[in-house]
Amino acid sequence: MTRKKVKLAYISDDTARKATFKKRKKGIIKKASELTILCGIPACAIISNPFDTQAEVWPNPEVAKQLIDRYQNASVIDESKNVNQESFIMQRIAKAKDHLKKLRKENREKELTIKMFKYTKEQNFPDNVTVEEVKEINELVVKKQNEIEKTERD
C-alpha cells in the first residue's frame, strides 16, 4: 500500500507536531546509523529539539565533537577541494578561457591551411598578405612537413 504525499507545511497542532518530530528524528538517526555501517564512514547527527532544552546528539557528544573537529581541521588543510560558488565559477571561467584560446588557435591554423592550399594552387601570393601571415604560413608548412615525415617513418 502506498503512502499519500506529505504536504510540507508547519503543523499547527502541538501533539501532531511532537509525534511527527519524534518519528522523523528516529528516521534521521536510523539513516545516519545505516550510513556509517553500510559505507564505513564516520557520521554524527545533532538534532535540536524545540520541545526540550537539550539537543540530541547521535552516537554521543564525544564522537560528534571529534568528527566536527576532524572536519574543521581537514578543511583548513585541504582547501583546494573545498570551493565556494565564487571560486568554482572563477575556475570554470579560467577553463573556458583556455578552451577558447585553444579553439582560436585551431581555427587560425585551419584558416592558414586553407590559404596555404589556395596560394599553392594559384602559385602566387596576393598583394594584401602581411609579413606576419607569411611567417605563420611558413611555420605551418614546416609543421605539416614534420608531420608527413613522422608518418612516413612510422
Secondary structure, 3 states (H helix, E strand, C coil): CCCCCCCCCCCCCHHHHHHHHHHHHHHHHHHHHHHHHHHCCCCCEEECCCCCCCCEEECCHHHHHHHHHHHHHHHHHCCCCCCCHHHHHHHHHHHHHHHHHHHHHHHHHHHHHHHHHHHHHHCCCCCCCCHHHHHHHHHHHHHHHHHHHHHHHC
